[in-house]
Amino acid sequence: GRDRVVSYEHLRNSGPAERGPLWTGNTARDMMCPLAAALNLNQSLDDAIRLFRSSRVVSIPVLDDDDRLAGVIVEDDILAALLAPDVSRQSIKTLMKSRYASFAGDTDAREVCEFLCRSTVPQVFVTVNKIPAGVIRRSDVINWYGRLVHDNNSGTEPTAVDTCVTRSMASAGNAVT
């Protein structure tokens, strides 16, 4: 269960026989969905509010001027900013959380799933040299699994795009800024 204590080293060193065929050869990149939206450190609180409203997500990655992941801003950050007496002076840079969970695209899919099972973090970012390539939410892992099982029975290979079609349609038009 969720409260079971397991050594990370044990999880990391378990071989393919323990991992099973589902996990063999699958990576974070296989489960991730493309980012629906992103903010730059220099954007305003108003920009963040517009993006939250249009993208219908609960968190948005914040990028620096080199498009590297600098942090994340969540709904709670926006609510706290609205309560501040100087709401119009709030900036993304001061509101964002600089601690976030991320995995390289070639990280074992099981490692990402285990992390999501044992933490309260709702999502992780998939990065290549700190540049975000996508995001994995708990629902993405479930959708990926469902598609993997369904597609394996039909003889086709599931893709990250297949897994994210519904979410992408819901947030169409929200490009990375």
SEKE-301454 format. One record per residue (C-alpha): residue number from 1; residue in three letters; x, y, z negated. Coordinates in Angstrom, 2 decimals. Example, Ala and Ser with C-alpha at 12.3 -4.5 7.8 and 13.67 -1.06 7.14 Angstrom:
2
> 1,ALA,12.30,-4.50,-7.80
> 2,SER,13.67,-1.06,-7.14
//
This chain:
177
> 1,GLY,0.00,0.00,0.00
> 2,ARG,0.89,3.68,0.01
> 3,ASP,2.27,3.54,-3.54
> 4,ARG,4.50,0.54,-2.95
> 5,VAL,8.16,1.28,-3.64
> 6,VAL,10.42,0.15,-0.82
> 7,SER,14.03,1.07,-0.34
> 8,TYR,14.54,3.19,2.76
> 9,GLU,17.71,1.18,3.48
> 10,HIS,15.59,-1.99,3.56
> 11,LEU,13.21,-0.41,6.06
> 12,ARG,16.03,0.97,8.18
> 13,ASN,17.90,-2.35,8.33
> 14,SER,14.98,-4.70,8.94
> 15,GLY,15.62,-6.52,12.18
> 16,PRO,13.39,-6.97,15.23
> 17,ALA,11.93,-10.20,13.84
> 18,GLU,10.52,-8.31,10.84
> 19,ARG,9.41,-5.37,12.94
> 20,GLY,7.40,-7.44,15.37
> 21,PRO,6.84,-6.93,19.09
> 22,LEU,4.68,-3.83,18.60
> 23,TRP,7.66,-1.83,17.38
> 24,THR,10.41,-3.29,19.54
> 25,GLY,11.68,-0.72,22.01
> 26,ASN,9.09,1.95,21.18
> 27,THR,10.27,5.41,20.17
> 28,ALA,8.92,8.68,18.82
> 29,ARG,8.78,9.93,22.41
> 30,ASP,6.30,7.14,23.22
> 31,MET,3.87,8.31,20.51
> 32,MET,4.26,12.08,20.79
> 33,CYS,1.88,14.54,22.35
> 34,PRO,3.10,17.68,24.11
> 35,LEU,2.88,20.83,22.03
> 36,ALA,-0.43,22.62,22.55
> 37,ALA,0.98,25.94,21.35
> 38,ALA,4.00,27.62,19.81
> 39,LEU,4.87,31.02,18.36
> 40,ASN,8.07,33.02,18.43
> 41,LEU,9.62,34.39,15.22
> 42,ASN,9.02,37.93,16.47
> 43,GLN,5.30,37.59,17.13
> 44,SER,2.68,39.23,14.96
> 45,LEU,0.11,37.87,12.55
> 46,ASP,-2.57,38.87,15.08
> 47,ASP,-0.83,36.71,17.71
> 48,ALA,-0.86,33.78,15.29
> 49,ILE,-4.55,34.25,14.50
> 50,ARG,-5.44,34.37,18.21
> 51,LEU,-3.44,31.20,18.85
> 52,PHE,-4.98,29.34,15.90
> 53,ARG,-8.46,30.29,17.08
> 54,SER,-7.89,29.27,20.69
> 55,SER,-5.86,26.10,20.16
> 56,ARG,-7.91,24.57,17.34
> 57,VAL,-4.85,23.18,15.57
> 58,VAL,-4.00,23.37,11.87
> 59,SER,-0.32,24.16,12.31
> 60,ILE,1.84,25.75,14.97
> 61,PRO,5.61,25.42,15.43
> 62,VAL,7.63,28.63,15.30
> 63,LEU,10.54,28.96,17.71
> 64,ASP,13.58,31.22,17.59
> 65,ASP,14.80,33.21,20.60
> 66,ASP,16.66,30.12,21.90
> 67,ASP,13.43,28.07,21.77
> 68,ARG,14.77,26.03,18.85
> 69,LEU,12.42,24.99,16.08
> 70,ALA,12.73,27.53,13.26
> 71,GLY,9.72,26.56,11.18
> 72,VAL,6.01,25.97,11.13
> 73,ILE,3.04,28.14,10.26
> 74,VAL,-0.10,26.50,8.89
> 75,GLU,-3.64,27.69,8.21
> 76,ASP,-2.80,28.23,4.53
> 77,ASP,-0.08,30.71,5.53
> 78,ILE,-2.61,32.72,7.51
> 79,LEU,-5.11,32.72,4.65
> 80,ALA,-2.43,33.89,2.19
> 81,ALA,-1.44,36.69,4.58
> 82,LEU,-5.04,37.86,4.81
> 83,LEU,-5.13,38.29,1.02
> 84,ALA,-1.98,40.43,0.94
> 85,PRO,-2.53,44.18,0.49
> 86,ASP,-0.28,44.90,3.47
> 87,VAL,-1.92,42.39,5.80
> 88,SER,-1.10,44.37,8.93
> 89,ARG,2.62,44.25,8.13
> 90,GLN,2.86,40.47,7.74
> 91,SER,5.21,38.82,10.24
> 92,ILE,5.48,35.25,11.44
> 93,LYS,9.07,35.14,10.22
> 94,THR,8.05,35.89,6.62
> 95,LEU,4.91,33.72,6.69
> 96,MET,6.30,30.51,8.18
> 97,LYS,7.69,27.57,6.30
> 98,SER,11.27,26.88,7.28
> 99,ARG,11.09,23.28,6.05
> 100,TYR,9.44,20.88,8.44
> 101,ALA,9.64,17.22,9.37
> 102,SER,11.21,16.32,12.69
> 103,PHE,12.59,13.28,14.44
> 104,ALA,14.73,12.90,17.56
> 105,GLY,12.83,11.56,20.56
> 106,ASP,14.75,8.28,20.51
> 107,THR,13.91,7.54,16.86
> 108,ASP,12.32,4.14,16.34
> 109,ALA,8.51,4.45,16.41
> 110,ARG,8.18,2.38,13.25
> 111,GLU,10.43,4.78,11.33
> 112,VAL,8.10,7.68,12.21
> 113,CYS,5.02,5.67,11.22
> 114,GLU,6.61,4.65,7.91
> 115,PHE,7.44,8.29,7.17
> 116,LEU,3.86,9.39,7.88
> 117,CYS,2.54,6.56,5.67
> 118,ARG,4.67,7.59,2.71
> 119,SER,4.43,11.36,2.87
> 120,THR,1.74,13.99,2.72
> 121,VAL,3.09,15.66,5.85
> 122,PRO,0.26,15.67,8.42
> 123,GLN,2.56,15.75,11.44
> 124,VAL,6.15,15.59,12.57
> 125,PHE,7.85,17.35,15.43
> 126,VAL,9.82,15.46,18.04
> 127,THR,12.92,17.41,19.02
> 128,VAL,15.87,17.28,21.36
> 129,ASN,18.72,19.42,19.97
> 130,LYS,16.22,21.22,17.70
> 131,ILE,14.11,22.15,20.73
> 132,PRO,10.60,20.78,20.20
> 133,ALA,9.43,18.32,22.81
> 134,GLY,6.20,17.30,21.10
> 135,VAL,4.33,16.48,17.93
> 136,ILE,3.10,13.27,16.29
> 137,ARG,0.09,13.36,13.98
> 138,ARG,-1.30,10.37,12.14
> 139,SER,-4.13,10.20,14.67
> 140,ASP,-1.56,10.07,17.49
> 141,VAL,-0.04,6.90,16.00
> 142,ILE,-3.49,5.32,15.75
> 143,ASN,-4.36,6.34,19.32
> 144,TRP,-0.98,5.11,20.58
> 145,TYR,-1.53,1.75,18.91
> 146,GLY,-5.04,1.44,20.33
> 147,ARG,-3.83,2.23,23.82
> 148,LEU,-0.84,-0.09,23.45
> 149,VAL,-3.04,-3.02,22.44
> 150,HIS,-5.70,-2.23,25.06
> 151,ASP,-3.18,-1.60,27.84
> 152,ASN,-1.13,-4.69,26.98
> 153,ASN,-4.29,-6.75,27.38
> 154,SER,-4.93,-5.14,30.77
> 155,GLY,-1.30,-5.43,31.89
> 156,THR,-0.50,-1.70,32.16
> 157,GLU,1.95,0.37,30.13
> 158,PRO,0.53,3.13,27.86
> 159,THR,1.99,6.61,28.14
> 160,ALA,2.19,9.61,25.84
> 161,VAL,0.02,11.49,28.31
> 162,ASP,-2.73,8.86,28.04
> 163,THR,-2.62,9.09,24.26
> 164,CYS,-3.02,12.87,24.27
> 165,VAL,-5.62,13.46,26.97
> 166,THR,-8.43,14.27,24.57
> 167,ARG,-6.37,16.72,22.50
> 168,SER,-4.88,18.36,25.60
> 169,MET,-8.33,18.92,27.05
> 170,ALA,-9.48,20.50,23.78
> 171,SER,-6.59,22.95,23.81
> 172,ALA,-6.26,23.57,27.55
> 173,GLY,-4.78,26.90,28.45
> 174,ASN,-2.64,27.28,25.31
> 175,ALA,0.85,27.32,26.70
> 176,VAL,4.00,27.55,24.67
> 177,THR,4.83,31.23,24.28
//
